[in-house]
């Protein structure tokens, strides 16, 4: 009998289907041996490092089973994943079953198909100890940082805090972005929106010999002055430029890019993307039986097997024609530094298993991700898309406007992946033609701060900085969330206040731990161990001794930031002691068992200032099902919820002042109420759900004066003033009124407080 040891039960099941009864395939179920959880587990002196690896309690039974099968087997194959972690797992498995790791045949494959497995069995190699040592060094460095620094944070700030080599530098990236947002001061600027005849949108690029950019026009008065001068100008068609542009084919997916694309196109979190990809890799049902349908998904390589590329080219030629097939295969390389965790990019293993065929066999999430991977692989071997880029200038003695358009000449790879870009064609004009302004208006804007990271954009940042590797991206974000360092809402990552405190302490006393360049350089050093055989002992010792000196100094010198006072009573949820803490919103009472227990309550002073009943029963009855309503506490305070939840999900606000508008509902004439929701406050019709009118801003009795409109207006504030906004979806028209800025509408002067036609500030409801 021959024994093959893999990591995953799903992978074991798939591989077993390809082989005869002479083979037995068993899964280790991941790591079976690691450093002990309850103690440091590394003996370090001036010259030696001895890790104390232990078989985990969860793995005892499977290790015993593997040992028994290994005794009965003529040959034992190590078939763990071909990356550093997989190499290390294979090494640990060999030690756990009492075998010399370098005496066992090691087989590797990037796809779980019959041909790949049979080829791997024909070409075994031995354990790559350089890769094992690189993974050992990574594991020991992470243990040193986490095991020595986390207790210091807990003693100086708060129980339950942690630090990590990759985790802490990632958190600093999030913190730095939040600091930018908080320090941001909006700048006012104005744009001149102009429509020339035949509905040509044009942008003012030059006025009175001055180049106009985004922030050139800073006030409404300046914008109005420009408009008043422009409306008397005579314009003619200037330079007409037409150029051909190419849109290059995208490279095949690797770990970071598939996580980003699945997030933007499918709404998948990186964690979900990797879980679904794992299932596609390890084996799903196909017309030929269970098989892996994509290559290994933890990779930062853009390489593609020659036979896979040739198959793609043949498919392109047969399905789409010669025009879509490049003369030579396209080759992609990764520009940034970093280890190639596997030898191929992510691609489908069988081109005959098309998304149309796969839809019969795969689960909904699996088919979504598989289609993304399949189409991206085909697209990467197709010809570029070609566009005709158009540019027309409109000139007068004082000003120059520019209009741009584009026309798709050849769809190329868009034929497979699709595109949201639509042709924006400009009319045929001749240089020197006189052209009139159809309408001109001004619009106020304010610069906006940088956006918060999403999981996908943070992973892109980590990759560009060289922090972490494909296998660490998603787990790092998950760890920060589990440790209560970040919150993710509507895909935006926001750091918590405790994250600021931790990061500030680390910046002051352990700057290398949060320094992106230090972490990236360490990754490169680990690469040198795995690829060049550099001494891993020396790297760890060079880090360990200076780091421990800082830990010892920190214990003595860092002033405790704990602001918690024991209250002498216990948490009603877990029994731990309750503490009086200070937060960004004042003092509050919290459980000392945080973050495992997140119980909080108000102080007596806060309760007196804002009295609320305790959670529990109420006298109200659910109007939807007749069950009793109960008082619950949420992030926005207390509210009433139906006791029949989850069968009935009715909720109501509690102790909220009811506020009605003097203006009737613009849609039905009913009463408008000021309401509160998880997304913020708004004006809504009392007749909801029959009438679904909502508005962020209070309506006004003012009606739009544009002929044929007559829409109701909203009293909309900005950072500097209030004005009236009139949204009317039927006429796709908006009017804004404010007490300044004389402008014109369609070239005709109007009242000094009216702006037309549409606005795009996003401030209307």
ZAMARGU-4260 file (C-alpha; in steps of 0.2 Angstrom, whole numbers, plus 5000, padded with zeros to 4 digits):
<rodrens>
0) 5000/5000/5000 | 5005/5018/4996 | 5000/5032/5008 | 4998/5050/5002 | 4996/5063/5016
5) 4987/5080/5011 | 4980/5094/5022 | 4962/5095/5017 | 4949/5081/5018 | 4940/5088/5003
10) 4957/5087/4993 | 4960/5069/5000 | 4943/5064/4993 | 4946/5071/4976 | 4963/5064/4974
15) 4957/5047/4980 | 4945/5046/4965 | 4959/5047/4953 | 4970/5033/4960 | 4969/5014/4961
20) 4965/5004/4977 | 4984/5003/4980 | 4984/5021/4986 | 4977/5027/5003 | 4974/5046/5004
25) 4972/5054/5022 | 4971/5072/5027 | 4981/5080/5042 | 4967/5093/5043 | 4980/5107/5042
30) 4994/5110/5055 | 4996/5096/5067 | 5011/5102/5076 | 5015/5120/5083 | 5022/5130/5097
35) 5013/5127/5113 | 4998/5139/5117 | 5001/5141/5135 | 5019/5146/5135 | 5033/5155/5125
40) 5040/5138/5118 | 5056/5145/5111 | 5073/5142/5120 | 5085/5156/5114 | 5102/5160/5120
45) 5116/5170/5112 | 5119/5158/5098 | 5105/5145/5097 | 5087/5144/5095 | 5077/5128/5099
50) 5058/5129/5096 | 5048/5117/5107 | 5035/5110/5094 | 5020/5100/5101 | 5006/5090/5093
55) 4990/5099/5097 | 4976/5090/5107 | 4964/5092/5092 | 4977/5083/5081 | 4981/5068/5092
60) 4968/5057/5085 | 4972/5060/5067 | 4991/5059/5070 | 4988/5042/5078 | 4978/5037/5062
65) 4992/5043/5051 | 5005/5034/5061 | 4996/5017/5059 | 4993/5019/5041 | 5012/5024/5038
70) 5017/5008/5047 | 5007/4998/5034 | 5013/5007/5019 | 5028/5004/5008 | 5029/5022/5003
75) 5023/5038/5011 | 5021/5053/5000 | 5020/5071/5008 | 5007/5080/4997 | 5004/5096/5006
80) 5002/5113/4997 | 5017/5119/4987 | 5020/5135/4997 | 5031/5138/5012 | 5017/5134/5024
85) 5013/5118/5015 | 5032/5113/5015 | 5033/5116/5034 | 5017/5106/5037 | 5024/5092/5027
90) 5040/5093/5038 | 5030/5093/5054 | 5020/5078/5048 | 5035/5068/5045 | 5042/5072/5062
95) 5025/5068/5070 | 5025/5050/5063 | 5043/5047/5067 | 5050/5048/5049 | 5065/5058/5042
100) 5057/5072/5032 | 5071/5072/5019 | 5069/5053/5016 | 5050/5054/5011 | 5045/5058/4993
105) 5037/5075/4992 | 5025/5077/4978 | 5018/5094/4972 | 5004/5100/4960 | 4996/5117/4956
110) 4979/5109/4951 | 4970/5094/4958 | 4966/5085/4942 | 4970/5067/4937 | 4984/5071/4925
115) 4992/5083/4938 | 4991/5070/4952 | 4998/5056/4941 | 5012/5067/4934 | 5017/5072/4952
120) 5018/5054/4958 | 5030/5051/4943 | 5041/5066/4948 | 5043/5066/4967 | 5056/5077/4975
125) 5062/5079/4993 | 5057/5092/5006 | 5064/5109/5003 | 5072/5114/5019 | 5076/5132/5014
130) 5057/5134/5012 | 5054/5125/5029 | 5066/5137/5038 | 5059/5152/5030 | 5042/5147/5037
135) 5050/5143/5054 | 5058/5160/5055 | 5041/5168/5051 | 5032/5158/5064 | 5045/5161/5077
140) 5046/5180/5074 | 5027/5181/5075 | 5028/5171/5092 | 5042/5183/5098 | 5032/5199/5094
145) 5015/5192/5099 | 5020/5183/5115 | 5032/5197/5122 | 5023/5213/5116 | 5005/5208/5119
150) 5006/5206/5138 | 5015/5223/5139 | 5000/5231/5130 | 4988/5222/5142 | 4998/5229/5157
155) 4999/5247/5151 | 4983/5249/5142 | 4969/5236/5143 | 4967/5218/5146 | 4964/5207/5130
160) 4975/5218/5118 | 4987/5210/5106 | 5001/5215/5094 | 5009/5207/5079 | 5022/5209/5066
165) 5011/5211/5051 | 4995/5215/5061 | 5002/5230/5069 | 5010/5238/5054 | 4993/5235/5045
170) 4984/5243/5059 | 4995/5259/5057 | 4991/5260/5039 | 4972/5261/5044 | 4976/5273/5058
175) 4986/5285/5046 | 4972/5286/5034 | 4960/5290/5048 | 4972/5304/5054 | 4971/5311/5037
180) 4952/5311/5037 | 4951/5319/5054 | 4964/5332/5049 | 4956/5336/5033 | 4949/5354/5030
185) 4937/5355/5016 | 4941/5369/5003 | 4927/5377/4993 | 4928/5378/4974 | 4916/5381/4960
190) 4914/5374/4942 | 4907/5382/4927 | 4895/5369/4919 | 4893/5373/4900 | 4882/5365/4887
195) 4886/5370/4869 | 4873/5368/4855 | 4869/5350/4850 | 4871/5346/4868 | 4890/5346/4869
200) 4896/5345/4887 | 4912/5355/4889 | 4924/5360/4902 | 4932/5377/4905 | 4951/5374/4903
205) 4957/5392/4901 | 4951/5410/4905 | 4960/5426/4902 | 4976/5417/4898 | 4975/5407/4915
210) 4974/5388/4915 | 4959/5383/4925 | 4960/5367/4936 | 4949/5360/4949 | 4953/5373/4963
215) 4956/5388/4952 | 4939/5396/4955 | 4937/5397/4974 | 4922/5408/4977 | 4904/5410/4970
220) 4907/5428/4966 | 4922/5424/4955 | 4912/5410/4947 | 4898/5422/4943 | 4910/5435/4936
225) 4917/5423/4924 | 4899/5417/4919 | 4894/5435/4916 | 4909/5438/4904 | 4907/5422/4895
230) 4889/5424/4891 | 4894/5438/4879 | 4908/5429/4871 | 4907/5423/4853 | 4914/5405/4852
235) 4921/5395/4837 | 4927/5377/4835 | 4946/5376/4837 | 4957/5361/4836 | 4949/5344/4833
240) 4960/5330/4838 | 4956/5311/4835 | 4968/5298/4841 | 4967/5279/4843 | 4970/5272/4860
245) 4971/5254/4867 | 4965/5247/4883 | 4977/5233/4888 | 4971/5216/4892 | 4971/5213/4911
250) 4984/5200/4919 | 4977/5183/4926 | 4972/5183/4944 | 4983/5181/4959 | 4978/5181/4977
255) 4977/5200/4980 | 4969/5204/4963 | 4955/5191/4964 | 4951/5197/4982 | 4950/5215/4976
260) 4939/5210/4960 | 4928/5199/4969 | 4925/5213/4982 | 4921/5226/4969 | 4911/5215/4957
265) 4903/5202/4968 | 4903/5210/4985 | 4913/5196/4992 | 4924/5199/5008 | 4942/5193/5005
270) 4938/5179/5018 | 4923/5173/5008 | 4933/5174/4992 | 4946/5162/4998 | 4934/5150/5006
275) 4925/5149/4989 | 4941/5148/4980 | 4947/5134/4991 | 4932/5123/4987 | 4935/5126/4968
280) 4953/5121/4970 | 4950/5106/4981 | 4936/5098/4971 | 4918/5100/4965 | 4907/5090/4954
285) 4910/5090/4936 | 4904/5080/4921 | 4919/5069/4923 | 4917/5067/4942 | 4924/5076/4957
290) 4939/5087/4952 | 4948/5103/4956 | 4943/5116/4943 | 4955/5130/4947 | 4973/5131/4951
295) 4981/5135/4968 | 4973/5151/4975 | 4987/5157/4986 | 4999/5164/4974 | 5007/5180/4969
300) 5013/5173/4953 | 5007/5178/4936 | 5015/5164/4927 | 5004/5152/4916 | 5008/5135/4910
305) 5012/5134/4892 | 4999/5120/4888 | 4986/5131/4897 | 4990/5146/4887 | 4989/5135/4871
310) 4972/5129/4875 | 4966/5146/4878 | 4972/5152/4862 | 4964/5138/4853 | 4947/5142/4862
315) 4949/5160/4857 | 4952/5156/4839 | 4938/5144/4837 | 4925/5154/4847 | 4929/5172/4843
320) 4939/5172/4827 | 4956/5177/4822 | 4954/5195/4825 | 4954/5192/4844 | 4969/5181/4844
325) 4986/5190/4847 | 5000/5184/4835 | 5010/5178/4850 | 5005/5172/4868 | 5004/5186/4881
330) 5017/5184/4895 | 5014/5193/4912 | 5027/5197/4925 | 5025/5204/4943 | 5035/5220/4945
335) 5035/5221/4964 | 5046/5211/4974 | 5041/5196/4984 | 5041/5177/4984 | 5032/5167/4971
340) 5021/5156/4983 | 5016/5145/4969 | 5022/5143/4951 | 5006/5149/4942 | 4993/5162/4942
345) 4975/5157/4946 | 4966/5149/4931 | 4953/5136/4927 | 4960/5118/4925 | 4948/5113/4912
350) 4942/5125/4898 | 4929/5113/4893 | 4921/5116/4910 | 4914/5133/4904 | 4904/5144/4916
355) 4888/5138/4906 | 4892/5120/4910 | 4898/5124/4928 | 4881/5132/4932 | 4873/5115/4933
360) 4886/5108/4945 | 4892/5123/4956 | 4884/5132/4971 | 4878/5150/4967 | 4894/5158/4975
365) 4905/5145/4967 | 4899/5149/4950 | 4900/5168/4952 | 4919/5166/4957 | 4922/5153/4944
370) 4915/5163/4930 | 4926/5178/4936 | 4942/5167/4935 | 4937/5158/4919 | 4933/5174/4909
375) 4949/5183/4916 | 4960/5169/4910 | 4953/5169/4893 | 4953/5188/4892 | 4972/5189/4897
380) 4976/5180/4881 | 4965/5190/4869 | 4969/5206/4859 | 4968/5223/4867 | 4952/5234/4865
385) 4954/5249/4853 | 4946/5266/4855 | 4945/5282/4845 | 4948/5296/4857 | 4940/5313/4852
390) 4944/5330/4858 | 4937/5347/4852 | 4941/5364/4859 | 4929/5379/4858 | 4938/5396/4858
395) 4934/5414/4861 | 4945/5429/4864 | 4944/5426/4883 | 4941/5408/4886 | 4944/5390/4880
400) 4933/5375/4883 | 4936/5357/4879 | 4925/5342/4875 | 4930/5324/4874 | 4922/5309/4868
405) 4927/5291/4863 | 4921/5277/4852 | 4924/5259/4853 | 4932/5253/4837 | 4936/5235/4843
410) 4930/5226/4859 | 4945/5214/4860 | 4945/5206/4878 | 4929/5216/4882 | 4920/5203/4872
415) 4923/5191/4887 | 4924/5201/4902 | 4912/5215/4897 | 4913/5234/4900 | 4903/5247/4908
420) 4910/5260/4897 | 4898/5267/4884 | 4902/5277/4868 | 4902/5296/4871 | 4902/5302/4853
425) 4904/5320/4848 | 4896/5327/4833 | 4905/5331/4817 | 4911/5349/4817 | 4923/5359/4807
430) 4937/5370/4813 | 4931/5388/4812 | 4913/5384/4814 | 4904/5397/4825 | 4895/5388/4840
435) 4884/5396/4853 | 4882/5392/4871 | 4866/5383/4875 | 4867/5384/4894 | 4879/5389/4907
440) 4879/5388/4926 | 4890/5388/4941 | 4891/5374/4954 | 4898/5375/4972 | 4909/5360/4978
445) 4920/5356/4993 | 4935/5345/4992 | 4933/5328/5001 | 4945/5319/5012 | 4953/5303/5006
450) 4941/5288/5008 | 4943/5275/5021 | 4950/5258/5016 | 4939/5244/5011 | 4946/5226/5014
455) 4950/5225/4996 | 4959/5242/4995 | 4968/5238/5011 | 4975/5222/5004 | 4980/5231/4988
460) 4990/5243/4999 | 4998/5229/5009 | 5003/5221/4993 | 5011/5237/4986 | 5020/5240/5002
465) 5027/5222/5003 | 5018/5218/5019 | 5013/5200/5022 | 5011/5187/5008 | 4995/5180/4999
470) 4991/5168/5013 | 4991/5182/5026 | 4981/5196/5018 | 4963/5190/5023 | 4968/5183/5040
475) 4976/5199/5045 | 4961/5209/5042 | 4950/5196/5051 | 4962/5197/5066 | 4961/5216/5067
480) 4942/5215/5067 | 4941/5201/5080 | 4953/5211/5092 | 4941/5225/5091 | 4954/5236/5083
485) 4943/5240/5067 | 4925/5240/5063 | 4919/5237/5045 | 4902/5245/5040 | 4897/5247/5022
490) 4914/5240/5017 | 4923/5255/5025 | 4936/5251/5038 | 4936/5262/5053 | 4948/5261/5068
495) 4942/5260/5086 | 4948/5272/5099 | 4958/5258/5107 | 4967/5256/5091 | 4973/5274/5091
500) 4980/5271/5109 | 4989/5255/5105 | 4996/5262/5089 | 5002/5278/5097 | 5011/5268/5111
505) 5019/5257/5098 | 5025/5272/5087 | 5033/5279/5102 | 5042/5264/5109 | 5042/5250/5096
510) 5043/5260/5080 | 5049/5245/5069 | 5034/5235/5073 | 5022/5247/5065 | 5034/5253/5052
515) 5029/5247/5034 | 5046/5248/5027 | 5053/5237/5042 | 5040/5224/5040 | 5042/5224/5021
520) 5061/5222/5023 | 5058/5208/5035 | 5048/5199/5021 | 5062/5201/5009 | 5074/5193/5022
525) 5062/5179/5024 | 5062/5177/5005 | 5081/5176/5006 | 5080/5161/5018 | 5068/5152/5007
530) 5076/5156/4990 | 5095/5158/4994 | 5097/5147/5010 | 5101/5162/5021 | 5104/5158/5040
535) 5087/5159/5049 | 5095/5158/5066 | 5105/5174/5063 | 5090/5184/5057 | 5080/5179/5072
540) 5094/5182/5084 | 5098/5199/5076 | 5079/5204/5079 | 5077/5196/5096 | 5090/5204/5107
545) 5087/5222/5103 | 5068/5219/5104 | 5069/5211/5121 | 5079/5226/5127 | 5065/5237/5122
550) 5052/5226/5130 | 5062/5227/5147 | 5064/5246/5145 | 5045/5247/5141 | 5040/5238/5157
555) 5050/5251/5168 | 5047/5267/5158 | 5030/5266/5149 | 5017/5275/5159 | 5002/5265/5162
560) 4987/5272/5151 | 4974/5262/5160 | 4960/5272/5165 | 4949/5259/5174 | 4943/5259/5191
565) 4936/5243/5199 | 4918/5246/5205 | 4916/5231/5217 | 4902/5222/5208 | 4901/5209/5194
570) 4896/5209/5176 | 4878/5202/5175 | 4883/5193/5159 | 4899/5184/5163 | 4903/5187/5181
575) 4919/5197/5179 | 4922/5213/5188 | 4914/5229/5181 | 4926/5244/5178 | 4923/5262/5177
580) 4932/5268/5161 | 4934/5284/5151 | 4930/5284/5132 | 4928/5297/5118 | 4910/5301/5124
585) 4914/5302/5143 | 4914/5289/5157 | 4905/5272/5156 | 4905/5256/5165 | 4912/5240/5156
590) 4916/5222/5159 | 4934/5218/5163 | 4932/5203/5152 | 4932/5213/5136 | 4934/5209/5122
595) 4926/5192/5126 | 4912/5200/5135 | 4906/5217/5128 | 4894/5221/5142 | 4892/5240/5145
600) 4881/5252/5155 | 4879/5270/5158 | 4885/5279/5174 | 4873/5286/5186 | 4877/5303/5180
605) 4873/5298/5162 | 4857/5290/5167 | 4851/5306/5176 | 4856/5316/5161 | 4847/5305/5149
610) 4835/5293/5158 | 4830/5277/5149 | 4821/5262/5156 | 4831/5246/5158 | 4830/5233/5144
615) 4815/5221/5147 | 4796/5221/5144 | 4786/5236/5139 | 4767/5240/5139 | 4767/5242/5120
620) 4760/5229/5108 | 4767/5225/5091 | 4755/5232/5078 | 4760/5219/5065 | 4758/5203/5075
625) 4750/5207/5091 | 4765/5201/5102 | 4772/5211/5116 | 4786/5223/5112 | 4802/5223/5123
630) 4815/5236/5126 | 4832/5232/5118 | 4848/5242/5117 | 4858/5245/5101 | 4871/5256/5094
635) 4859/5270/5092 | 4852/5268/5110 | 4836/5259/5116 | 4822/5254/5105 | 4807/5243/5105
640) 4807/5226/5096 | 4794/5213/5094 | 4796/5198/5106 | 4791/5186/5092 | 4808/5189/5083
645) 4814/5182/5072 | 4797/5177/5065 | 4792/5196/5067 | 4806/5209/5065 | 4796/5224/5069
650) 4805/5238/5078 | 4800/5255/5084 | 4810/5270/5091 | 4809/5273/5110 | 4808/5289/5120
655) 4810/5299/5104 | 4803/5316/5102 | 4790/5316/5088 | 4792/5331/5076 | 4781/5335/5062
660) 4784/5347/5048 | 4772/5361/5044 | 4774/5357/5025 | 4763/5343/5019 | 4770/5327/5010
665) 4775/5332/4992 | 4769/5315/4986 | 4752/5312/4995 | 4748/5328/5005 | 4750/5318/5022
670) 4760/5323/5037 | 4779/5322/5037 | 4788/5315/5052 | 4806/5317/5058 | 4812/5299/5059
675) 4828/5290/5065 | 4836/5275/5057 | 4852/5266/5058 | 4858/5276/5043 | 4853/5293/5050
680) 4839/5304/5053 | 4827/5309/5039 | 4810/5316/5035 | 4797/5303/5030 | 4778/5302/5027
685) 4767/5297/5041 | 4757/5286/5029 | 4772/5274/5026 | 4772/5261/5019 | 4758/5267/5007
690) 4768/5283/5004 | 4787/5281/5003 | 4793/5299/5002 | 4809/5302/5011 | 4821/5317/5012
695) 4837/5321/5022 | 4832/5339/5022 | 4816/5347/5028 | 4804/5352/5014 | 4799/5370/5010
700) 4783/5378/5004 | 4793/5385/4990 | 4789/5378/4973 | 4801/5377/4958 | 4798/5392/4947
705) 4804/5384/4931 | 4790/5382/4918 | 4783/5364/4918 | 4792/5359/4934 | 4783/5365/4950
710) 4793/5353/4961 | 4793/5355/4980 | 4809/5361/4987 | 4820/5356/5002 | 4829/5367/5014
715) 4846/5361/5012 | 4861/5367/5022 | 4879/5367/5016 | 4895/5371/5026 | 4894/5389/5022
720) 4875/5393/5019 | 4858/5387/5017 | 4849/5385/5000 | 4834/5377/4992 | 4835/5362/4981
725) 4821/5356/4970 | 4823/5337/4965 | 4810/5332/4952 | 4814/5314/4946 | 4800/5316/4933
730) 4808/5330/4923 | 4826/5325/4929 | 4828/5343/4934 | 4835/5352/4949 | 4834/5370/4955
735) 4845/5378/4968 | 4841/5394/4976 | 4853/5404/4987 | 4855/5422/4992 | 4871/5426/4981
740) 4879/5423/4965 | 4871/5431/4949 | 4871/5419/4935 | 4862/5415/4919 | 4851/5401/4913
745) 4853/5396/4895 | 4862/5412/4891 | 4848/5423/4899 | 4850/5433/4915 | 4839/5427/4930
750) 4836/5432/4948 | 4852/5434/4958 | 4848/5419/4968 | 4843/5405/4956 | 4855/5392/4948
755) 4851/5380/4934 | 4850/5367/4927 | 4855/5351/4936 | 4867/5349/4950 | 4878/5334/4955
760) 4884/5339/4972 | 4875/5324/4980 | 4868/5334/4994 | 4849/5333/4989 | 4839/5319/4996
</rodrens>
